């Protein structure tokens, strides 16, 4: 037993070491297992504690170099292991990773609290803060950021309240990990179809995928619809059977909301209630006040007001559209008001009949390699970057593709593109920093992990609906924002910007997908190789204009309002988010035919630390995007204007959090954001 334990420790030590290989080192995904990650995290926590002890034991007076910079450079082994944990916990959850992550989540939170609440460290930080006028601007920004972080983790509380906060944070972390695990498991649920007639209208690829899944599950000869967005949306958009649509929609909206292994209803009550208690301990009236304070909005009211202001005109337009869809449904013989399981089906009919857009026909051209080629072309023209695929690189799964990103002949980063759905992977899309760029002791380039869940077709092809192609442009926008950072310190990197502007570069990046010459150049039929016809290109653009960006639709606005208001209710007393959600939907007059993107038990964003009381940020960012696009639109070179693009990079993309977000935007536009820009972009006026 002793020898086995020692071997395990040696194996785990290897995950703490600096990463080997080119580009300043690449993650050793091939060396990691859940067991090794868990053991390595325990060792990394010990080392991180030792690093902080060395700082506070320094007998010399506190300076930026021996305190703040030393803290910034500490914990590197911890960050390396944390990267492996985060990737495995979201993309490779088998082999005991789910259980390991639940055990590790409170430990990771506890070490963060322990460091932030170290009174000797806080005293040294305050001494440096008092002398920050003598520091360089980014150094002063870093000191202020560290000081604010420590205060928000309880540094100024009494010992008893610090202990209480640590206990609360640990419980929240553990519950959030359980919430995400349940949400992931809900993707294994299926609806069975035993009659081929139920599948009428479904694309052949969707029918083949459903047959294969049923066969894999031991029931050949029937069909299984998995509880994933791609499979569910295919049924809701195309299946003529209302019964099948109703059953599949019921499975989707009911995720994690019924008794069983995936039930999140008790978890959401506990998480929001505990968040309120933690916020009150720190002196905030509610969790919403605590969450929004460091963001660009500053107050919950400033974040909520735009959502409420836009609700009425968007609802008016949505009801007009519902009437149009009802006309189509009546002509189709529906014979009753459109229900939630009918909405996407008749919206698809509206796209075909009124907008000249056929979703399935477009998919034939949006093969994933075509979309990547268009993306790389657009970013090359806009930012003078080049992408080169790397083959001999360790990866978490063979499906992952890896790309070097270079500019002016030098690599600026590496992107891991984990694009395909598989068992044990979170059913969503996101970008994660594997390593933050920095320039403390020489330039260290960034590493990005872009994750989506695209489905393979029955012949191995990967064809994307235009919404999914849009996702790829969006997530690569996050990745390039991260890689472009020239901030000296990792804690001031691009992913550390005020969270309500973190979506600005990604949502802006979506616009280049709708450039007709780009589509004509790259979107070719996956079998014939023919270029996408002009009518399909114009149809995509008409749909984009008609349906607008996601934040200008009720299915986004409703959960964003719920997210903020339930966290405004988190004031230390018990909170029932599900009851709040229903009350708000009743107050707003949410049309029953339109489903929210998420309901509370499966609201991924609200129950992560980053996006809690932060879903509003998508609308906030879209306002900024519209303003930025007006700058490109007014320039001679339009979307690819070199001068505007360079100004955008220099004032926003490269500065990270070394400059406050509002200041960076003013540097780009020469003024504060214009809130009317988004309404102008989509000609959306106020409605009576």
Buried (B, 14 or more C-beta within 10 A) or exposed (E): EEEEEEEBEEBBBEBBEEBEEEBBBBBBBEBBBBBBBBBBBBBBBEBBBEBBEEBBEBEEEBBBEBBBBBBBBBBBBBBBBBBBBBBBBBBBBEEEBBBBBBEBBBBBBBBBBBBBBBEEBBEBBBEBBEEBEEBEEBBBBBBEBBBBBBBBBBBBBEEEBBBBBBBBBBBBBBBBBBBBBBBBBBBEBBBBBEEEEBBEBBBEBBBBBBBBBBBEBEBEEBBBBBBBBBBBBBBBBBBBBEEBBBBBBEBBBBBBBEEEEBBBBEBBBBBBBBBBBBBBBBEBBBBBBBBBBBBBBBEBBBBBEBBBEBBBBBBBBBBEBBEBBBEBBEEEEBEEEBBBBBBBBBBBBBBBEEBEBBBBBBBBBBBBEBBBBBBBBBBEBBBBBBBEEBEEBBBBEEBBBBBBBBBEEEBBBBBBBBBBBEEBBBBBBBBBBBBBBBBEEEEBBBBBBBBBBBBBBEEEBBBBBBEBBBBBBBBBBBBBBBBBBBBBBBBBBBBBBBBBBBBBBBBBBBBBBBBEEBBBBBBBBBEEEEBBBEEBBBBBBBBBEBBBBBBBBBBBBBBBBBBBBBBBBBBBEEBBBBEBBBBBBEEBEBBEBBBBBBBBBBBBBBBBEEBBBBBBBBBBBBBBBBBBBBBBEEBEEEBBBEEBBEBBBBBBBBBBBBBBBBEBBBBBBEEEBBBEBBBEBBEBEEEE
